[in-house]
Amino acid sequence: MAASSLLAAILALQLLLLLVAFTPAPAAAASPSKRPIHQPPSFPAGISTLRRRAASSSGRLATEAVKPFTAHYFPQELDHFTFTPNSSRVFSQKYLLNDTFWRKPTGPLFVYMGGEADIEWLATTTGFMFDIAPEFGALIVFIEHRFYGESKPFGNDSYKSVDMLGYLTSTQALADFAILITSLKQNMSIVDAPVVVFGGSYGGMLASWFRLKYPHVAIGALASSAPILHFDDITPWSSFHDTVSQDFKSESLNCFSVIKAVWDVLDNRGSNDTGLLELSKTFRACKTVQFIYPLSSWLQTAFIHTAMMDYPTPANFLMNLPAYPVKEMCKIIDSFPAGADVIDKAFAAASVYYNYTGDQKCFQVEGGDDPHGFKGWGWQACTEMVMPMTVSNESMFRPSSFSYEKMSENCLAGYGVRPRMHWITSEYGGHKIDKVLKRFGSNIIFSNGMRDPWSGGGVLKNISSSIIALVTEKGAHHLDLRSATKDDPDWVVEQRRQEVEIIHGWIDQYNKDTAQG
Amino acid sequence: MAASSLLAAILALQLLLLLVAFTPAPAAAASPSKRPIHQPPSFPAGISTLRRRAASSSGRLATEAVKPFTAHYFPQELDHFTFTPNSSRVFSQKYLLNDTFWRKPTGPLFVYMGGEADIEWLATTTGFMFDIAPEFGALIVFIEHRFYGESKPFGNDSYKSVDMLGYLTSTQALADFAILITSLKQNMSIVDAPVVVFGGSYGGMLASWFRLKYPHVAIGALASSAPILHFDDITPWSSFHDTVSQDFKSESLNCFSVIKAVWDVLDNRGSNDTGLLELSKTFRACKTVQFIYPLSSWLQTAFIHTAMMDYPTPANFLMNLPAYPVKEMCKIIDSFPAGADVIDKAFAAASVYYNYTGDQKCFQVEGGDDPHGFKGWGWQACTEMVMPMTVSNESMFRPSSFSYEKMSENCLAGYGVRPRMHWITSEYGGHKIDKVLKRFGSNIIFSNGMRDPWSGGGVLKNISSSIIALVTEKGAHHLDLRSATKDDPDWVVEQRRQEVEIIHGWIDQYNKDTAQG
């Protein structure tokens, strides 16, 4: 294979997909000789483990059989910030509407800011907005992020080169949202209806930035699990993996120790072809692996994603998982007899993530399809979304460092661009956010669950009387945005109740201000 | 001459230069056959009347002989918002520093956001910042706006085509400021020093938008004579010319009536070559005019610019003018005997603007040089800065209408682009600004003088306890930013005193917040 392809593959391993997939740099950095040369280029490896099955059975909406929205397309400007010849180009941006509960024309618009996935999947996994729309009489709008789902400005060619991918940036996406919302309201003759924006993970970052940059469009934002402080040196670089590790350690010290021990054992056994063949059998790989990396990556992904989705009820966000899946994994590890093999333990635990329903005959450990269309995140992580990550010695993963220089070289090799390492904090801020927003801005909820590995990069303390942090000790990645279930514990019920109450306050205030003429 | 050149000339007439030059649409719209075909394309005609003389003798700084600043150049990204191949291009952005009064490292940075002119000229006409820097111990920074002065990304080719001019937008300029300020503070090891931004006219718009979009960079903004509401239908379209007319009417009804009468007389007499020859003599044109338009435009410019610069003390901003120059013009008109010719009256009045020092032998009524480098404004007015203007029947100018469609066609013909008519309000807001900013944002002073034709598009009422309007009944275009003089009337002394007091409050608050850890 070509050298560029190899570089791209290496690069892919060092990227992260914010919402769902993360293949940590450590393994690649620590054992370069074991890096894969057969991964699809410019594609986060963690994603490879997703199955289309996960897509088809997602969502808990009562109206699941019939889609609870209609799809629409808006002619969007490709480039809002220059007038170069390409900027006269428009593309079709997809958005979804549900007006079932809408009290026209005064009811608010609840607008979801799509992140790095197709919008229909995001809509079916964000039941909270549907749950609360009736009491607000809200019009529900889900807007797809450019370059994801069907909103690809250059169609199937959109990922082919920098010339096209170059327009995939957060600032362009925010302007898309502003233009689309403004235009929609004009066309529907509801220019005075208040708009509240919602988002989770990267979409949550967008929601909070949108309220800050476009206060004339949105009166408030619910930013769920939005790690807007995971840039520069604001958040400790080891925070993400430390939290994953802590999640497992909190269930059982043995569980943590077993996982911590597995990486060296894997490396040792995978150092020759016989070992790889045997490990492939142990891991029930559909195809014998040629290198150890895919197996360690497959395991890491299981532990990281399960920590992110350590929900208190059974859920099917990326995979079908039981309630408190980290606890389940650790129960399995702890139930092995004393002298059992750590590889067997780790595989059994990972099976909670990959095969909870028990219907998988073998595993595509070397990567699969991309049912939700996350592909563009690799580019975003290599341009704007530079979130440094390391793995500390205290973590249950292999320790690793982060180098801006190395990242820059890798991105140049993989995508033909160098990252703008500090652009996000220049454009959106982040440093000393408590001082900056103490007397500026209003009406943002930053919600986080402390079991979520991303929570360390979130806003965890109230900044002002209306820039609020709602933190739950036991919550995971944007749990609050999921549909309510009868088994929800009190603390998430309470978190959602507070969100609803605060949003009511924004709307009441807006209506009062508007009525004053 | 080529048709495209003619179109460009027509277009130029319908544009306006915010800060200093404005050639109103009316004349062109009302008498198309008299439009000039010999104007430089894509260049506001009003500018043509500037003389280099005005540039060389500007400024009242004590240190006038020696420039009170040092010039520096920053490697700036061409395109902050995409990663297209051009975006890796950097250009040299000029900025000026004065550290004479600076109390390093805690003293604030006073940063002037350059508008549509070369930065050295703007620095020499913004004495207020130098006047107040000592009591604040401030570091003074003037940043040049991209595509003006020496900050042309493509050198002398910068205005040659859309490919290059396309990067001349307000959003790119604001990001330039953010990046430059952030980088400067890092390089000088003063990351915690507070930044206050200043600007007048278009630069004032940028200053207020900068505080709203980059609160993490600037703790407050003084936006002087910033018509941020002169977009869409927020401000009555006739406001600008109505205010000019009112300025003259307030001095004398006769003065107003004479000027109102002059346009038809001009048209009648200029309808044949003999008349044009005679008028050229009356106007002391250096070259006989071929059409009436340059003469009427020359007169209009005199009245409009004089209204903008109706300062209470002698000033040399664009031209040498006496104190209260509108009053001077009207005195001259009113002093003519009853039966005198209106043309003679109008010419004599215009001479206050063009020839107050009495040293002009003839006038370049058809356009001159561009000493301050305003050239890019034509492009900006044809892309983002769409400020609709009409002339009402009650005005002293020829009535005229405004058509989005016509403007769009003209801009397409002249520059190869269509304006984004409502982009500014989508990006920055403006509609119901009092409601939007009542509970969002802080620390902005909008200062205006009601004699300024641009004041109608400004923020004239307090929005919140820290978004403040400072309005003087007798002030003109960003008078407060000029150097103090011994003859300043109390009301401008008081306006500046309030500004200083408010800025002290911002800095004290910032220091207090920061000290709280």
Interface residues (C-beta under 8 A of the other chain):
Chain A: E77 D79 H80 F81 T82 F83 T84 P85 N86 S87 S88 V162 D163 L165 G166 Y167 T169 T171 Q172 A175 A178 I179 T182 L212 K213 Y214 P215 H216 V217 T383 V417 R418 R420 H422 W423 T425 S426 E427 Y428 G429 G430 H431 K432 I433 K435 V436 L437 K438 R439 F440 G441 S442 N443 S466 Q509 Y510 D513 T514
Chain B: E77 D79 H80 F81 T82 F83 T84 P85 N86 S87 S88 V162 D163 L165 G166 Y167 T169 T171 Q172 A175 A178 I179 T182 L212 K213 Y214 P215 H216 V217 T383 V417 R418 R420 H422 W423 T425 S426 E427 Y428 G429 G430 H431 K432 I433 K435 V436 L437 K438 R439 F440 G441 S442 N443 S466 Q509 Y510 D513 T514
